Amino acid sequence: MVTPRLHPSLLPQLPSAVIRPLYDRAALRPGIVHLGVGAFQRAHLGVINEAAVVDTNDMSWGMVGVSLRRADTRDALQPQAGLYTVAVRDADEKGQPRELLQVIGNLLEVLVAPENPGAVLERLASVDTRIISLTVTEKGYCHDPATLALRWQDPDITHDLAHPLQPRSAIGMLVRGLALRHARGLAPVTLLSLDNLPANGCTLRGLVLAFAHRVAPALAEWIARDCTFPNSMVDRIVPRTTDEDRARTSERLGLEDAWPVLAEPFLEWVVEDRFAAGRPAWQAGGARFVERAEPYELLKLRMVNGTHSALSYLGVMAGWPTVDVAVAQPALRGYLLRLMTEEIEPTLPALPGLDVAAYRERLLARYANPALQHQTRQIAMDGSQKLPQRLLGSVRQRLASGGSIRLLALALAAWLHHLQGVDEAGRKFEIQDPQAAALADALALAHAAVTSAEPTLAAQQRTAAFCHGVPLFGELAASPVFVNAVARHWQRLSEDGVAATLGAL
């Protein structure tokens, strides 16, 4: 017997425990266009926006998603009229997994940019559109993470400058859509980044204006004067959906959902309240509106993302496949706790009312959630794009203040160790990074640069050569304190492995 597909007409058939949209979806108009309609967006902004629609019954804030690369999300959700399920998973007091299902209804359509870029541009230039949001990951901004400058030599940026009606990149798509709005005399919009970038709104603004100046200075002036780019901080752990997750969710629904998403119960969003054309009542879904998001961004990027990266590289190499398995190792848990307490927290701005000790413990408890099965390999992706804001900012502040970077250096050495693409059990894995080829070249040159037979000096030569060959390290490559700290850990990881290195701390 074929299981029917999740569809608006079948919502009344869902089990009573499943939360579902009770508003009139036919009345929803698309006020938000979101670039990068992936798992995180659907489990974070999609959930918050759903709460706003339900709470206010404001039907002007439906959402259109845009996939900038592949058609898989559209192909999965189109037969479901945009409906999808969020499975919120954790464990009860006895450690038994539990799950709450919610069907989200505010995603009205998914466009695939490579198939029809003109349709995306028309949606960006629609009179209904008032917010354009993004979750395109760090690499989707086509910028240098160390300098935050647009990479003009990026193939997509080069293409987008030459082909105004067929943009490929998020930046090119935004500017060409805004150009249409400007030419038609439409109202300005809010451009809202939900990616893990420092000052993500300011960063996005700088990249958009740089591209717009190349297109038309008058367009750049209009964007700078009238459009807004709020900074925001987002936080929710969203693992990759597996076939087992699809089957389990569909069984509980009694209907087939081709692409549900998973999430932890915790959800946070801090966003600056600067919107050019209004906004939904996102506070109904837990959003917090502030004057300045920067202190919260640094807290999230360094405490959460920084420790997540450290855990992932150590976990991948040690053969700990998921975050909960990794953090259950006493030596790793102790390392993460010390990393936060001793070297990350001193770099953070004051956040009145924040209980930092409670924040640490809650974060470790989130990592220990056994129901998520969050893969360390997934978190380890795109390190060249993530490390500047997750770890190197803390390193620079610690060095400037004369503080120790011993624990931060281990996280960076773990990244270098993992770039060899073989874990401690001899299992090969692919380095998934937009700079993978350049990193492999830098690693080969670093090994070739070693002239000393003395192990400590050899490790320093190798590390210095690698850091000089990878632009993201910038001036740190010339710092003996930095290079030597990383070299010591890289040598120990290479010779003795993760467990022994953590034990030696």
ABEGO torsion letter per residue (X at the ends): XBBBBBBAAAAAABBAABBBBABBAAABBBABBBBGBBAAAAABAAAAAAAAAAAAGBAAABBBBBBAABAAAAAAAAAAGGBBBBBBBBBBAAGBBBBBBBBBAABABBBBAAABAAAAAAAAABAABABBBBBAEAAAAGBBAAAGBBBAABAAAAAAAABAABBABAAAAAAAAAAAAAAAGBBBBBBBBABBBBGAAAAAAAAAAAAAAAABAAAAAAAAAABBBBBBBBBBBBBBBBAAAAAAAAAAAGBBBABBBBBBABBBBBBBBBBAAEBBBAAAAGBBBBABAAAAAAAAAAAAAAAAAAAAAAAAAAGBABAAAAAABAAAAAAAAAAAAAAAAAABBBBBGBBAAAAAAAAAAAAABAAAGBBAAAAABGAAAAAAAAAAAAAAAAAAAGBBAAAAAAAAAAAAAAAAGBBAAGBBBBBBBAAAAAAAAAAAAAAAABABABAAAAAAAAAAAAAAABAAAEAAAABAAAAAAAAAAAAAAAAAEAAAAAAAX
